[in-house]
Amino acid sequence: MVSRALDGQLVCTLNSVYFQARHAISLTRTQAQVFELRSASGAFLPAFYFRHADAKLTLLFSHSNAVDCGFLYRFFDELSNRLRVNVFAYEFTGYGPTMPTSAPRNHSQRHDVDAAYDFLCERKLDPAQQVIAYGQSIGSYPTLYLAAKRRLLGTVVHSPIAAGLQVITRTAVSYTHLRAHETDSY
């Protein structure tokens, strides 16, 4: 940054831009196990499994748009440690390392979350007793799809999007549709 006085006012010019490093993971408390899943659509998906020694539950985490598991690595580590849960996070087709080869689609997200769920079942977890599906933003779609089709202990949707709500309502959901039901009692 370059600063200089101009007519009595300080003027700053930005000459560098810094982004959070995706590979700066050395300060984490838990070393995640990294796995490669294969979805029904044939995509190879990286997945991270953060295991906490005292955990009785596992969050199956479907991330939001504009991020990937590499970007959220430290967040997953912190989430696991603070909540004392295991966190299993998988990459969607079209995100992270899969980005150059494919684009995200609703049907691929269904295949992706099924692959993540099947992986946890292969690890002898009982989803009805131990797995909570967690979806944020665009991740609400595969999370709600999974909740509608498979056994889970619970489901959390954080800032869900309309595509995720369509899984529940089975109709197209729009802002206008949601506004029409604002006064409904639940």
C-alpha positions as CSV (number, residue, x, y, z in Angstrom):
1,M,0.0,0.0,0.0
2,V,1.3,3.4,-0.9
3,S,0.2,6.4,1.2
4,R,0.8,10.0,0.5
5,A,-0.7,13.4,1.4
6,L,-2.7,15.2,-1.2
7,D,-4.2,18.6,-0.3
8,G,-4.0,17.8,3.4
9,Q,-5.8,14.4,3.0
10,L,-4.2,11.0,3.2
11,V,-4.5,9.0,0.0
12,C,-3.9,5.3,0.0
13,T,-3.3,3.2,-3.1
14,L,-3.6,-0.5,-3.0
15,N,-0.8,-2.1,-4.9
16,S,-1.1,-5.7,-3.6
17,V,-4.0,-8.0,-3.0
18,Y,-3.7,-10.9,-0.5
19,F,-6.0,-13.9,-0.5
20,Q,-6.3,-16.6,2.2
21,A,-3.9,-19.3,1.3
22,R,-5.7,-22.6,0.6
23,H,-2.7,-24.6,1.7
24,A,-1.9,-22.9,5.0
25,I,-3.0,-25.8,7.1
26,S,-0.1,-26.3,9.4
27,L,-1.7,-24.6,12.4
28,T,-4.5,-27.1,12.7
29,R,-5.0,-29.3,15.7
30,T,-6.3,-32.3,13.9
31,Q,-4.7,-33.9,10.9
32,A,-7.6,-34.9,8.6
33,Q,-7.6,-38.2,6.8
34,V,-8.1,-37.6,3.0
35,F,-10.0,-40.0,0.9
36,E,-11.1,-40.1,-2.7
37,L,-14.7,-41.1,-3.3
38,R,-16.2,-42.2,-6.6
39,S,-19.8,-41.1,-7.2
40,A,-22.4,-42.9,-9.3
41,S,-21.8,-40.5,-12.1
42,G,-18.1,-41.6,-12.2
43,A,-16.6,-38.4,-10.6
44,F,-13.7,-38.7,-8.3
45,L,-14.3,-36.5,-5.2
46,P,-11.8,-35.6,-2.5
47,A,-13.1,-35.9,1.0
48,F,-11.7,-34.9,4.4
49,Y,-12.5,-36.8,7.6
50,F,-11.7,-34.9,10.8
51,R,-11.9,-37.3,13.8
52,H,-12.2,-36.1,17.3
53,A,-11.2,-38.6,20.1
54,D,-14.4,-37.9,22.2
55,A,-16.9,-37.8,19.3
56,K,-20.1,-39.7,19.3
57,L,-21.5,-37.9,16.3
58,T,-20.4,-37.2,12.8
59,L,-21.4,-34.2,10.7
60,L,-21.7,-34.9,7.0
61,F,-20.9,-31.5,5.7
62,S,-22.1,-30.2,2.3
63,H,-20.4,-26.8,1.8
64,S,-21.7,-23.5,0.4
65,N,-21.1,-22.0,-3.0
66,A,-17.9,-20.1,-3.8
67,V,-15.8,-22.3,-1.4
68,D,-14.3,-25.7,-1.5
69,C,-13.0,-28.1,1.2
70,G,-9.5,-26.8,0.9
71,F,-10.7,-23.3,1.7
72,L,-12.7,-24.6,4.7
73,Y,-10.0,-26.9,6.0
74,R,-9.3,-24.9,9.2
75,F,-13.0,-24.2,9.7
76,F,-13.7,-28.0,9.7
77,D,-10.8,-28.5,12.2
78,E,-12.2,-25.9,14.5
79,L,-15.7,-27.2,14.2
80,S,-14.6,-30.7,15.1
81,N,-12.6,-29.5,18.1
82,R,-15.2,-27.1,19.5
83,L,-18.2,-29.3,19.1
84,R,-16.3,-32.6,19.8
85,V,-17.7,-34.2,16.7
86,N,-16.2,-35.9,13.7
87,V,-16.6,-33.9,10.5
88,F,-16.8,-35.6,7.1
89,A,-16.6,-33.0,4.3
90,Y,-16.7,-34.0,0.6
91,E,-16.1,-32.0,-2.5
92,F,-19.0,-31.5,-5.0
93,T,-18.4,-32.3,-8.6
94,G,-17.3,-29.0,-10.2
95,Y,-15.6,-27.6,-7.1
96,G,-12.0,-27.8,-5.8
97,P,-9.8,-30.2,-7.8
98,T,-12.8,-31.4,-9.8
99,M,-13.5,-27.9,-11.2
100,P,-11.5,-28.0,-14.4
101,T,-13.2,-31.3,-15.6
102,S,-16.9,-30.8,-14.7
103,A,-19.6,-28.3,-13.8
104,P,-21.8,-28.5,-10.7
105,R,-25.3,-29.9,-11.4
106,N,-28.2,-31.0,-9.1
107,H,-28.0,-34.6,-10.2
108,S,-24.3,-34.7,-9.6
109,Q,-24.7,-33.3,-6.1
110,R,-27.2,-36.1,-5.4
111,H,-24.6,-38.7,-6.6
112,D,-21.9,-36.9,-4.6
113,V,-23.7,-36.9,-1.3
114,D,-24.8,-40.5,-1.8
115,A,-21.1,-41.4,-2.2
116,A,-20.2,-39.6,1.0
117,Y,-23.1,-41.3,2.9
118,D,-22.1,-44.7,1.6
119,F,-18.5,-44.1,2.7
120,L,-19.6,-43.4,6.2
121,C,-21.8,-46.5,6.2
122,E,-18.8,-48.6,5.1
123,R,-16.9,-47.2,8.2
124,K,-19.5,-49.0,10.3
125,L,-21.3,-45.8,11.4
126,D,-25.0,-46.1,12.0
127,P,-26.5,-43.1,10.3
128,A,-29.7,-43.2,12.3
129,Q,-27.7,-43.0,15.5
130,Q,-24.6,-41.1,14.6
131,V,-24.8,-39.0,11.5
132,I,-26.1,-35.5,11.2
133,A,-26.3,-34.0,7.6
134,Y,-25.3,-30.4,7.5
135,G,-25.8,-28.3,4.4
136,Q,-25.0,-24.6,3.9
137,S,-26.4,-22.6,1.0
138,I,-26.0,-24.7,-2.1
139,G,-25.1,-27.6,0.1
140,S,-28.7,-27.5,1.4
141,Y,-29.9,-29.2,-1.8
142,P,-27.8,-32.5,-1.4
143,T,-28.4,-32.4,2.4
144,L,-32.2,-32.3,2.1
145,Y,-32.1,-34.8,-0.8
146,L,-30.2,-37.1,1.6
147,A,-32.6,-36.5,4.5
148,A,-35.6,-37.4,2.3
149,K,-34.0,-40.6,1.0
150,R,-31.7,-42.0,3.7
151,R,-31.7,-42.6,7.5
152,L,-30.0,-39.9,9.6
153,L,-30.0,-38.8,13.2
154,G,-30.6,-35.2,12.2
155,T,-30.4,-32.6,9.5
156,V,-29.2,-29.0,9.6
157,V,-29.7,-26.5,6.8
158,H,-27.8,-23.2,7.1
159,S,-28.9,-20.4,4.8
160,P,-30.7,-22.8,2.5
161,I,-31.4,-22.0,-1.2
162,A,-34.5,-22.5,-3.2
163,A,-33.2,-25.6,-4.9
164,G,-32.9,-27.2,-1.5
165,L,-36.4,-26.2,-0.5
166,Q,-37.7,-27.8,-3.7
167,V,-36.7,-31.2,-2.4
168,I,-39.2,-30.7,0.5
169,T,-42.0,-29.0,-1.3
170,R,-41.6,-30.9,-4.6
171,T,-42.6,-27.7,-6.4
172,A,-40.6,-24.8,-7.8
173,V,-39.9,-22.3,-5.0
174,S,-39.3,-18.7,-5.7
175,Y,-38.9,-15.5,-3.7
176,T,-42.5,-14.6,-4.5
177,H,-43.7,-18.1,-3.4
178,L,-41.9,-17.7,-0.1
179,R,-43.3,-14.2,0.5
180,A,-46.8,-15.4,0.0
181,H,-46.4,-17.8,2.9
182,E,-44.6,-15.3,5.3
183,T,-47.7,-15.1,7.5
184,D,-48.3,-18.8,7.8
185,S,-48.1,-20.2,11.3
186,Y,-45.9,-23.1,12.0
